[in-house]
């Protein structure tokens, strides 16, 4: 394994390290296979999920440089909520340009929590308008604060943010070395902005694991694609000065579970969500983790004896009550207008 450089260590501690691993035999559909869970949903001091490790790098940069943060995402983005929450705890003003998303109770609750925590929220009615609006907002924030904001892409998936996911890959190497996890044949995770997959790819190879990544695409191909993940992974290797072999077949992208589009639940995803809840006590959500779990269970059906799969639980499972303390009782009208027709559950 390459020697860990000092700049790979988390510059601030938001509780991202050391998430548990557990086996889920009742969830595994193949009697001869084994399914394990890496519980990133339990990361973080108050709010969990796979964004916490990224924010330990990104928010440290904003704090050290005295800059506000400008990020983007859907109106019910977990990334936006996590950034707003931990940014406020660190005294960093977090602003967001927000795009539309299908309505579910979970999405509306997440959006309401973000509305109470963001220093500024700028809605755009259509996703193609988001880059231009972000440029306008960045100019306004620089005028207002006297310093350019730190621009954080969707999902926190910059090279700097993805260092947190490299650390996750190295942690999985320790989980294997210390006997908490047999070396997985495949690791399943949702792929939206691609940063978690890119960082894991680098971290797993640096840890000496041959695990294949199976990313489940949950966003449009323009954002969520192999070329983007590979570019981020190679950017990380350059950033760290590591020379790793990233073979083309190391990453499989399953495109069969997107359904009607980003944020639209699928029948298979909702069935997987219910099964994961009832057999393993997991709190998945429809946009990302349920679709990834549906793919994982479909791939494991009929898997040969001895196959070991690992599922990355990326969605926060901690109560939202602390994050809702400052939330408006109802979502402000400009943000509510971003929600699509309610989906009957």
Steps between C-alpha positions, in 0.01 A plus 500: 500500500638848422614689804216725620600860444430759771248680276281188492421524871167665582579865581188530716311230686128481423473137609561342162753234601447146621151408381398142583470198274225244548387188320139487381417133436122550502531767232720292269286326233751222424554235770857430394610864485576751776387864512668756725409862569739791553294732718587846372147595604636506856787739422498853631432661833137592429439428133641199322549363152785492250531880480654537846849383403502735199395796713786439742726620215279753324382694805853508640610681183217753531572556870875541455457742210216696661264443207128434476391186316287485187373159398229358276254215508137399489262672741500188721872427465663315789830657400357851528348421840821345636707794372259754651488321836871445551582837346281677753667307784836630377379856451510479119225662293371238254299606195340273241352517152221244498333311216170312473432152636199266517306539823501241777452555875873430551602753236272769644629443855862519379426818303333660802802422719735652240281813473552567870877453488614660173625858500343536154299282262455581131247280316515432127199343327703291251834326541661650185467844663699401807859576381413853388313573823792364705736741319271794579472398866878452530554855373245637746655313795847627411365856494321446830778321690805653335633153416399244240296212637640149505313329215399148601359288215195273533562227752826663610666310216813706445843345533533664843167361616573154362800467730242406763388205288862391451519483878189281496667258259807482723273441800341205319850363453546515877160337550621207289847485656357501853237234433181707507431426135609233251638655184192583289469386142273797423415827674160650411421870527284763330677728250373854460780755482751211508735626771448219749561238230816676381646534847414143592661374181827668591480410870421133439788460258734683734393260776588203279141379456380364167134574568301600191280807532143467377357849472126538450420807293232717663553824303510602133791365298637852446590513871522132587732310268816288499714767330424749777575247776824398331609864457440567870690184595802597290482853644520351847804291408674812369402695812643230727802411288386136484563273203217247500364269234135594441383237254197569283311198636552614862180705471167373373221754453150350525263725304185288536361653820464871423133461411320816388794716604680659794290494816221287350446186712492163324293195591815290547656771714196528727493121541870502589442788743230301681706181505807679638288664768323180603799262495795724595348809663640731233356844420542535125351773280352490152738723303834326560534214744179309418592480131852384587362236735261379228796447267702329772221253581435432130869430436525272804199289410644165405856606587740208546596363838776704660424828321555797735324829430522827689229767487591859589213649701528862391177656633486666841304294754524737796194696617453832321353671808816705582525617138132596490521719810553814289284386206196699387170324577430479127735514205528855357301542179803548266645169623165322505463589134802274431316193626324287241163335544475304826565130464257264669683250719 
